[in-house]
């Protein structure tokens, strides 16, 4: 599992001048460094060092190659420390077992170890508590608060986070703001409760977007959290609602309901966890075993809704064309581990409901002892995260405009199952732009 790390950046004199100019103008800065490995889905905290002093802290991202053995390091959101801090003063605060490796990195530059980064973060926060609000996101206290959450709570938060990330990907918005998550006081009611300014129940943006959603009146009768994600660059917006009838500890999972207002299309995703088992030759593989009584009940509910959907006349407009008018998909993926700093989507299989029925009715999913199980190997084919995002974002699949009103019943039924229902509403672009105003929750930057 990818984790947050730190990087010591040593800038030559002329590059320091350019860096400071970029900081003053609020512009990103890039520096060629020795090649290194770090996931772009998790934060990289960069400590800018000059004259043996840490002067700034910035967020970094591993970029493209910058020559033989070199890698572009992109720096953004740089914050100056209130006063430059001596590297030696920081090292004096470190445990002996990590001091040597940190000293080496601050002397020559490079990626800190996981323990080294954690120790440096705590040392700077102790020496100058107000030095950098950025470091508060990676404090030991935050880590301990997350660890104190129960296994059931973390499991449900992980599913809700995955649903939010999926919705952001479909909407074409940056997932990085999700990394700002921090445990709220007490037990969270939903994943959105841990995001800055996420409680926007009375916010005009949320109400405005919900009013365009079939089933709005149903949602209003249940407890929910909501957040608006917005891109200043493109005026794109996504409203995410997490409606939950039960407390987080008692929930049984998460469903994603994605509504594209431009095409008046619904898509619904049912998440199911695969277990790790020994496969052929003892090689571990992810497995979803059948029969599954809970899934049988959920598919029966989907079938009842499909009957109502298909009662509508066939679509006759090009805007309503769909490759399939069945809006239901299953996503099978390994059990999720809650890591709020990682904004990568968990690899899994998106399977259309119609395909799932054919797959599970055949003999190809029988195991060596005639047990039924679905794996990445015997599923034959599936949509991955990228291909699923593509077909949903442009409404190549999902309900037609005339069918969508029926889905308000799906919303009611899904909430009543005891799940948290992640309802993501992508309004029309022109509508989002005309709404105006600025939302402090999200500021996105284009991906590299």
Secondary structure, 3 states (H helix, E strand, C coil): CCCCEEEEEECCHHHHHHHHHHHHHCCCEEEEEECCCCCCCCCEEEEEEECCEEEEEEEEEEEEECCCCEEEEEEEEEEEEEEEEEHHHHHCCCCHHHHHHHHHHHHHCEECCHHHHHHHHHHHHHHCCCCCHHHHHHCHHHHHHHHCCCHHHHHHHHHHHHHHHHHHHHHCCCCHHHHHCCCCCCCCCCHHHHCCCCECCCCHHHHHHHCCCCCHHHHHCCCEEEEEEECCCCCCEEEEEEEECCCHHHCCCEEEEEEECCCCEEEEEEEEEEEEEECHHHCEEEEEEECCHHHHHHHHHHHHHHHHHCCCCCCCCHHHCCCECCCEEEEEEECCCCCCCCCCCCCEEEEEHHHHHHHHHCCCCECCCCCEEEECCCCCCCECHHHHHHHHHCCCECCCCCCHHHHHHHHHHHHHCCCEEEEEEECCHHHHHHHCCCCCCCCCCCCC
